[in-house]
Amino acid sequence: MRTARLSQDDTPLLKARKSNKNHKYFELRENKYYEKTKDMTREEAIRRIDEAVEEKSTELDLSGLELKELPPEILKCTHLRWLHFNNNQITSIPEMIAQLSNLTRLNLSGNQITEISDAIRHLSNLTWLGLSSNKITSIPEYIGQLSRLTGLGLDFNKITSIPEYIGQLSHLTGLYLTENHITSIPKALGQLSNLTQLSLGDNKITSIPEYIGQLGNLTSIVLNNNEITSIPATLGQLSNLEYLNLNNNEITSIPEALGQLSNLRWLDLNNNEITSIPATLGQLSNLEYLNLNNNEITSIPEALGQLSNLTELYLGENQITPVPEALGQLENLRLLDLRKNQITSIPEALGQLSHLTKLYLGENQIIFIPEALGQLGNLRLLDLRKNQITFIPEALGPLSNLTILYLTGNQITFIPEALRRLPKLKIDE
């Protein structure tokens, strides 16, 4: 039997040597490329610095240059007020930054900084400090000395607590600490009387302290993805609040006092353990977005029909049985989600929702589709999948704007020919 003769180049030893040689070759090329790129980015940084010096510019953008250090030439920029050094590769804040004493805005986000150095305390004119997307584990005491600070961005770090001395920042309007490892909100936060935006989503916070209700200038609260079990009634005192996001928590009830939030436009309580909707929510006359998906709600109060500015209403994945006629009064509603409930019938009044473009009724126990839905002239999507429907009424034929109709999981024997002829309609049977 003839055996194949190995070529000298095919021997395992030579293959390994050849592979190793190629590896070293490519490694050398990569190193040369990196050094060349490093030189190019530094050259670009120096060019921008020189340009800023020549033009006596107050703003300098050195972001995204993959710099591992702040070029010392920056000290020539004596007129500098704004410095963008985000999305680089520095691991610490250089001491020389303290010499840029006129800085009012400093953005160091998207680096690899592990701590906030002492040099920051000397920047007494700072109004904005951006340190998001780093590796910072704590907030030092001297942050409290930045008396002019109005915005502090520390999202996406590894911070475990908010120190009490944060309460010294009397001019602070925005505090951003999303996606850290924070477990509680300190009492000192109640001293920040000028605060308008509080962002503490994606942490491990278990409760909202009552003194948050003292922050009368708050317009936005973000506390989604935490471990909060209740909403204090004092939040109802926040008369300027426009945005409240508490989704993905463990909240069991909505206090009636939330109905006092007369300026609220957005309320997200998706994915909690809420069992009922207080009728007082019907007083939120400016509300545009209400999300109560993924809860344990059994009924919809008639009072929700008073939300005349509501454009999106999410009540999917609950235990709702009756749908009140009052929902037909929501004249500006564009999206209604009632998926995955225990609904057996749809009220004729929903046909009055003339601006509705998306209606989700899938995965219920609906037997009959009311002819009044044929009046929804702006409807583009109708989800009826996984119900007990046997036919689609002729009255739905004029829905000329309908582009998607979900019907799978039913026992439908008849679909109007007028619907089938719609050129843009896709029917999922």
C-alpha positions as CSV (number, residue, x, y, z in Angstrom):
1,M,0.0,0.0,0.0
2,R,1.4,3.4,-1.0
3,T,1.8,6.0,1.7
4,A,1.6,9.6,0.9
5,R,4.9,11.4,1.2
6,L,4.9,14.4,3.5
7,S,6.4,17.5,2.0
8,Q,9.1,19.1,4.1
9,D,6.8,22.1,4.6
10,D,4.0,19.9,5.9
11,T,5.8,18.4,8.9
12,P,4.2,19.5,12.2
13,L,7.5,21.0,13.4
14,L,8.0,23.1,10.4
15,K,4.3,24.1,10.4
16,A,4.7,25.2,14.0
17,R,7.8,27.2,13.2
18,K,6.1,28.8,10.1
19,S,3.1,29.6,12.2
20,N,5.3,31.1,15.0
21,K,7.2,33.1,12.4
22,N,3.9,34.5,10.9
23,H,2.7,35.3,14.4
24,K,5.8,37.3,15.2
25,Y,5.6,39.0,11.8
26,F,2.0,40.0,12.4
27,E,2.7,41.0,16.0
28,L,5.5,43.2,14.8
29,R,3.2,44.8,12.1
30,E,0.5,45.3,14.8
31,N,3.0,47.0,17.1
32,K,4.2,49.2,14.3
33,Y,0.6,50.1,13.4
34,Y,-0.2,50.9,17.0
35,E,2.9,53.1,17.4
36,K,2.0,54.9,14.1
37,T,-1.6,55.3,15.2
38,K,-0.5,56.5,18.6
39,D,1.8,59.1,17.0
40,M,-1.0,60.2,14.7
41,T,-3.5,60.7,17.5
42,R,-1.0,62.6,19.6
43,E,-0.1,64.8,16.6
44,E,-3.8,65.5,16.1
45,A,-4.2,66.4,19.7
46,I,-1.3,68.8,19.5
47,R,-2.7,70.3,16.3
48,R,-6.0,71.0,18.0
49,I,-4.3,72.5,21.1
50,D,-2.1,74.8,18.9
51,E,-5.2,75.9,17.0
52,A,-7.1,76.6,20.3
53,V,-4.1,78.6,21.6
54,E,-3.9,80.7,18.4
55,E,-7.6,81.4,18.3
56,K,-7.8,81.9,22.1
57,S,-10.6,79.4,22.1
58,T,-12.5,78.7,25.2
59,E,-13.4,75.1,24.2
60,L,-11.2,72.2,23.2
61,D,-12.3,68.8,22.0
62,L,-9.8,66.0,22.4
63,S,-12.3,63.2,22.6
64,G,-12.0,59.8,20.9
65,L,-8.2,60.1,20.1
66,E,-7.2,57.0,22.1
67,L,-4.8,59.1,24.2
68,K,-3.3,57.4,27.3
69,E,-2.3,60.8,28.8
70,L,-3.3,64.4,28.7
71,P,-0.8,66.2,26.6
72,P,1.1,68.7,28.8
73,E,0.9,71.3,26.0
74,I,-2.7,71.8,27.0
75,L,-1.4,74.2,29.7
76,K,-0.8,76.7,27.0
77,C,-4.6,77.0,26.6
78,T,-5.1,79.8,29.2
79,H,-8.5,80.8,27.9
80,L,-10.0,77.3,28.2
81,R,-13.4,76.9,29.8
82,W,-14.7,73.6,28.2
83,L,-12.5,70.5,27.9
84,H,-13.8,67.4,26.2
85,F,-11.4,64.5,26.9
86,N,-14.0,61.7,26.8
87,N,-13.5,58.3,25.1
88,N,-9.8,58.1,25.5
89,Q,-7.7,55.6,27.5
90,I,-6.4,57.5,30.6
91,T,-6.5,55.5,33.9
92,S,-6.2,58.5,36.2
93,I,-6.9,62.2,36.3
94,P,-3.5,64.0,35.9
95,E,-2.5,66.4,38.6
96,M,-1.7,69.1,36.0
97,I,-5.4,69.5,35.3
98,A,-5.6,71.5,38.5
99,Q,-3.7,74.3,36.7
100,L,-6.7,74.7,34.3
101,S,-8.4,76.8,37.0
102,N,-10.8,78.5,34.6
103,L,-12.5,75.3,33.5
104,T,-16.3,75.4,33.8
105,R,-17.0,72.1,32.0
106,L,-14.9,69.0,32.1
107,N,-15.8,65.7,30.3
108,L,-13.7,62.7,31.2
109,S,-16.3,60.1,30.4
110,G,-15.5,56.8,28.6
111,N,-12.0,56.4,30.0
112,Q,-10.5,53.9,32.4
113,I,-10.3,56.1,35.5
114,T,-10.4,54.2,38.8
115,E,-10.6,57.2,41.2
116,I,-11.4,60.9,41.3
117,S,-8.1,62.5,42.1
118,D,-7.4,65.4,44.5
119,A,-6.6,67.7,41.5
120,I,-10.4,68.1,40.9
121,R,-10.8,70.1,44.1
122,H,-8.8,73.0,42.6
123,L,-11.3,73.4,39.7
124,S,-13.5,75.7,41.8
125,N,-15.2,77.2,38.7
126,L,-16.6,73.8,37.5
127,T,-20.3,73.7,36.7
128,W,-20.3,70.3,34.9
129,L,-18.2,67.3,35.6
130,G,-18.6,64.2,33.4
131,L,-17.0,61.0,34.6
132,S,-19.5,58.4,33.3
133,S,-18.3,55.0,31.9
134,N,-15.2,54.7,33.9
135,K,-14.2,52.3,36.8
136,I,-14.7,54.6,39.7
137,T,-15.7,53.0,43.0
138,S,-16.3,55.9,45.3
139,I,-17.0,59.7,45.4
140,P,-14.4,61.6,47.4
141,E,-15.2,64.2,50.0
142,Y,-13.7,67.1,48.1
143,I,-16.4,66.8,45.5
144,G,-18.6,68.6,48.0
145,Q,-16.2,71.6,47.7
146,L,-17.2,72.2,44.0
147,S,-19.8,74.8,45.1
148,R,-20.6,76.0,41.6
149,L,-21.4,72.5,40.2
150,T,-24.7,72.2,38.5
151,G,-24.2,68.8,36.8
152,L,-22.4,65.6,38.0
153,G,-22.3,62.6,35.6
154,L,-21.2,59.3,37.2
155,D,-23.3,56.8,35.2
156,F,-21.8,53.4,34.4
157,N,-19.2,53.1,37.2
158,K,-18.7,50.8,40.2
159,I,-19.8,53.3,42.9
160,T,-21.4,51.6,46.0
161,S,-22.7,54.6,47.9
162,I,-23.7,58.2,47.7
163,P,-21.8,60.2,50.4
164,E,-23.7,62.6,52.7
165,Y,-21.4,65.5,51.6
166,I,-23.1,65.4,48.2
167,G,-25.7,67.6,50.0
168,Q,-23.2,70.5,50.0
169,L,-23.7,70.9,46.2
170,S,-26.4,73.5,46.6
171,H,-26.5,74.5,43.0
172,L,-26.7,71.0,41.6
173,T,-29.5,70.5,39.1
174,G,-28.5,67.2,37.6
175,L,-27.2,64.1,39.4
176,Y,-26.6,61.0,37.2
177,L,-25.6,57.7,38.8
178,T,-27.3,55.1,36.6
179,E,-25.8,51.6,36.5
180,N,-23.6,51.5,39.6
181,H,-23.8,49.4,42.8
182,I,-25.7,51.8,45.0
183,T,-28.0,50.4,47.7
184,S,-29.6,53.5,49.3
185,I,-30.3,57.2,48.9
186,P,-28.8,59.3,51.6
187,K,-30.8,61.9,53.6
188,A,-28.4,64.6,52.4
189,L,-30.0,64.4,49.0
190,G,-33.0,66.1,50.4
191,Q,-30.9,69.3,50.7
192,L,-30.4,69.6,47.0
193,S,-33.3,72.1,46.5
194,N,-32.3,73.0,43.0
195,L,-32.2,69.5,41.7
196,T,-34.3,69.0,38.5
197,Q,-33.0,65.6,37.3
198,L,-32.2,62.6,39.4
199,S,-31.0,59.4,37.7
200,L,-30.4,56.3,39.8
201,G,-31.6,53.5,37.5
202,D,-29.9,50.1,37.4
203,N,-28.7,50.0,41.0
204,K,-29.6,48.0,44.0
205,I,-31.8,50.6,45.8
206,T,-34.5,49.1,48.0
207,S,-36.5,52.2,49.0
208,I,-37.3,55.8,48.0
209,P,-37.0,58.0,51.1
210,E,-39.9,60.3,51.9
211,Y,-37.6,63.4,51.9
212,I,-37.3,63.1,48.0
213,G,-40.8,64.8,48.1
214,Q,-39.0,67.9,49.4
215,L,-37.2,68.4,46.1
216,G,-39.8,70.7,44.6
217,N,-37.9,71.5,41.4
218,L,-37.5,67.9,40.3
219,T,-38.8,67.3,36.7
220,S,-37.3,63.9,36.1
221,I,-36.8,60.8,38.4
222,V,-35.2,57.6,37.0
223,L,-35.2,54.7,39.4
224,N,-35.8,51.7,37.1
225,N,-34.2,48.4,37.5
226,N,-33.8,48.5,41.3
227,E,-35.3,46.6,44.2
228,I,-37.8,49.2,45.3
229,T,-41.0,47.8,47.0
230,S,-43.1,50.9,47.6
231,I,-43.7,54.5,46.4
232,P,-43.9,57.1,49.2
233,A,-47.0,59.3,49.1
234,T,-44.7,62.3,49.4
235,L,-43.8,62.0,45.7
236,G,-47.2,63.5,45.1
237,Q,-45.8,66.9,46.3
238,L,-43.5,67.1,43.3
239,S,-45.7,69.5,41.4
240,N,-43.0,70.1,38.6
241,L,-42.4,66.4,37.9
242,E,-42.8,65.5,34.3
243,Y,-41.0,62.1,34.0
244,L,-41.2,59.2,36.5
245,N,-39.6,55.9,35.6
246,L,-39.9,53.0,38.1
247,N,-40.1,50.0,35.8
248,N,-38.5,46.7,36.8
249,N,-38.9,47.0,40.6
250,E,-40.9,45.1,43.2
251,I,-43.6,47.8,43.8
252,T,-47.0,46.4,44.9
253,S,-49.2,49.5,44.9
254,I,-49.6,53.0,43.5
255,P,-50.3,55.7,46.1
256,E,-53.4,57.8,45.4
257,A,-51.2,60.9,45.9
258,L,-49.6,60.4,42.5
259,G,-52.8,61.8,41.1
260,Q,-51.5,65.2,42.3
261,L,-48.6,65.3,39.8
262,S,-50.4,67.8,37.5
263,N,-47.4,68.2,35.2
264,L,-46.5,64.5,34.8
265,R,-46.2,63.5,31.1
266,W,-44.5,60.1,31.4
267,L,-45.2,57.3,34.0
268,D,-43.5,54.0,33.6
269,L,-44.4,51.2,36.1
270,N,-43.8,48.3,33.8
271,N,-42.8,45.0,35.3
272,N,-43.7,45.4,39.0
273,E,-46.2,43.6,41.2
274,I,-49.0,46.2,41.2
275,T,-52.5,44.8,41.7
276,S,-54.7,47.9,41.1
277,I,-54.8,51.3,39.5
278,P,-56.1,54.1,41.7
279,A,-58.8,56.2,40.2
280,T,-56.8,59.4,41.0
281,L,-54.5,58.7,38.1
282,G,-57.4,60.0,36.0
283,Q,-56.5,63.5,37.3
284,L,-53.1,63.5,35.4
285,S,-54.4,65.7,32.7
286,N,-51.0,66.2,31.0
287,L,-50.1,62.5,31.0
288,E,-49.0,61.3,27.5
289,Y,-47.4,57.9,28.3
290,L,-48.6,55.3,30.8
291,N,-46.9,51.9,31.0
292,L,-48.4,49.3,33.4
293,N,-47.4,46.2,31.4
294,N,-46.3,43.1,33.3
295,N,-48.1,43.6,36.6
296,E,-51.0,41.8,38.4
297,I,-53.8,44.3,37.6
298,T,-57.3,42.9,37.4
299,S,-59.4,45.9,36.3
300,I,-59.1,49.3,34.6
301,P,-60.8,52.2,36.4
302,E,-63.3,54.3,34.4
303,A,-61.3,57.4,35.5
304,L,-58.5,56.6,33.0
305,G,-60.9,57.8,30.3
306,Q,-60.3,61.3,31.5
307,L,-56.6,61.3,30.3
308,S,-57.3,63.4,27.3
309,N,-53.6,63.9,26.3
310,L,-52.7,60.2,26.6
311,T,-51.1,58.9,23.4
312,E,-49.7,55.5,24.6
313,L,-51.4,53.1,27.1
314,Y,-49.7,49.8,28.0
315,L,-51.7,47.3,30.1
316,G,-50.4,44.1,28.6
317,E,-49.5,41.0,30.6
318,N,-51.9,41.5,33.5
319,Q,-55.1,39.8,34.7
320,I,-57.6,42.2,33.3
321,T,-61.1,40.9,32.4
322,P,-63.4,43.8,31.6
323,V,-62.4,46.7,29.3
324,P,-64.3,49.8,30.3
325,E,-66.2,51.8,27.6
326,A,-64.5,54.9,29.0
327,L,-61.3,54.1,27.1
328,G,-63.1,55.2,24.0
329,Q,-62.8,58.8,25.4
330,L,-59.0,58.8,24.9
331,E,-59.2,61.0,21.8
332,N,-55.4,61.3,21.3
333,L,-54.5,57.7,21.9
334,R,-52.3,56.2,19.2
335,L,-51.3,52.9,20.8
336,L,-53.3,50.6,23.1
337,D,-51.7,47.4,24.4
338,L,-54.0,44.9,26.1
339,R,-52.1,41.7,25.2
340,K,-51.9,38.7,27.5
341,N,-54.9,39.4,29.8
342,Q,-58.1,37.5,30.4
343,I,-60.3,39.8,28.2
344,T,-63.4,38.1,26.7
345,S,-65.0,41.1,24.8
346,I,-64.0,44.4,23.3
347,P,-66.3,47.5,23.8
348,E,-67.8,49.2,20.8
349,A,-66.5,52.5,22.2
350,L,-62.9,51.6,21.1
351,G,-64.1,52.5,17.6
352,Q,-64.1,56.1,18.7
353,L,-60.3,56.2,19.0
354,S,-59.8,58.0,15.6
355,H,-56.0,58.5,16.1
356,L,-55.2,54.9,17.0
357,T,-52.5,53.4,14.9
358,K,-51.6,50.2,16.9
359,L,-54.0,48.0,18.8
360,Y,-52.7,44.9,20.6
361,L,-55.4,42.4,21.7
362,G,-53.4,39.2,21.3
363,E,-53.4,36.2,23.7
364,N,-56.8,36.9,25.4
365,Q,-60.1,35.0,25.3
366,I,-61.9,37.2,22.8
367,I,-64.6,35.6,20.8
368,F,-66.1,38.4,18.8
369,I,-64.6,41.5,17.1
370,P,-67.0,44.5,17.2
371,E,-67.9,46.1,13.9
372,A,-67.1,49.5,15.4
373,L,-63.3,48.8,15.0
374,G,-63.9,49.4,11.3
375,Q,-64.1,53.1,12.1
376,L,-60.4,53.2,13.1
377,G,-59.3,54.8,9.8
378,N,-55.7,55.4,11.0
379,L,-55.1,51.9,12.3
380,R,-51.9,50.3,10.9
381,L,-51.4,47.3,13.1
382,L,-54.1,45.0,14.6
383,D,-53.0,42.1,16.8
384,L,-55.7,39.5,17.4
385,R,-53.5,36.4,17.6
386,K,-54.2,33.5,20.0
387,N,-57.9,34.3,20.9
388,Q,-61.1,32.4,20.1
389,I,-62.2,34.4,17.1
390,T,-63.9,32.5,14.3
391,F,-64.5,35.3,11.7
392,I,-63.5,38.9,10.9
393,P,-66.5,41.2,10.3
394,E,-67.1,42.8,6.9
395,A,-67.0,46.2,8.6
396,L,-63.2,45.9,9.0
397,G,-62.9,46.0,5.2
398,P,-62.5,49.8,4.9
399,L,-59.3,49.9,7.2
400,S,-57.3,51.1,4.2
401,N,-54.2,52.1,6.3
402,L,-53.9,48.7,7.9
403,T,-50.5,47.1,7.1
404,I,-50.2,44.2,9.6
405,L,-52.9,41.9,10.8
406,Y,-52.0,39.1,13.2
407,L,-54.6,36.3,13.3
408,T,-52.6,33.1,14.1
409,G,-53.9,30.9,16.9
410,N,-57.6,31.4,16.2
411,Q,-60.2,29.4,14.3
412,I,-61.0,31.9,11.6
413,T,-63.1,30.7,8.8
414,F,-63.9,34.1,7.1
415,I,-61.8,37.2,6.2
416,P,-63.5,40.0,4.2
417,E,-62.3,40.1,0.6
418,A,-61.9,43.9,0.9
419,L,-59.2,43.3,3.6
420,R,-57.3,40.7,1.4
421,R,-57.2,43.2,-1.5
422,L,-55.5,45.9,0.5
423,P,-52.1,46.3,-1.3
424,K,-50.0,47.0,1.7
425,L,-51.6,44.6,4.2
426,K,-49.7,41.5,5.4
427,I,-52.0,39.0,7.1
428,D,-50.4,36.5,9.5
429,E,-52.8,33.6,9.5
